[in-house]
Amino acid sequence: MDKKRIYRIVFHNQGKIYEVHARHVGQGSLYGFVEIGDLIFGERSAVLVDPSEERLKAEFQGVKVTYVPIHAVIRIDEVDKEGANKISASDATGNVTPFPIPFYPPRGGPSSS
């Protein structure tokens, strides 16, 4: 089975919610970051153009791999086909907000203080 996997990644970035599609998602070599590579942007030949997808296309132009902090990731889904990439406003009207905590590696145990 030589099927190419496609992932939908949703994450926080500068107060907005980004939704992108990529062929590669992994832990990568940077501790505490999710590695996202081979971003997929649909080739749109229609008259109707989505401005948020065009903004994403311009933002990630020339990027081979991007690293997103693990605490910024909302969810990662494996999907059957690519969808529209988009940037949407964060829903700040709720009463629960994710607290950005630093992600530190665990120490060697209780005796390593």
PEGI-V125718 format. One record per run of one state. SS is the DSSP state (2 for helix, 1 for strand, 0 for the rest). FROM is the first residue (numbers start at 1). TO is the last residue. If there is no record, write none. Layout:
ss->SS from->FROM to->TO
ss->SS from->FROM to->TO
//
This chain:
ss->0 from->1 to->5
ss->1 from->6 to->13
ss->0 from->14 to->15
ss->1 from->16 to->26
ss->0 from->27 to->32
ss->1 from->33 to->39
ss->0 from->40 to->50
ss->2 from->51 to->59
ss->0 from->60 to->64
ss->1 from->65 to->69
ss->2 from->70 to->72
ss->1 from->73 to->79
ss->0 from->80 to->85
ss->1 from->86 to->89
ss->0 from->90 to->109
ss->2 from->110 to->112
ss->0 from->113 to->113
//
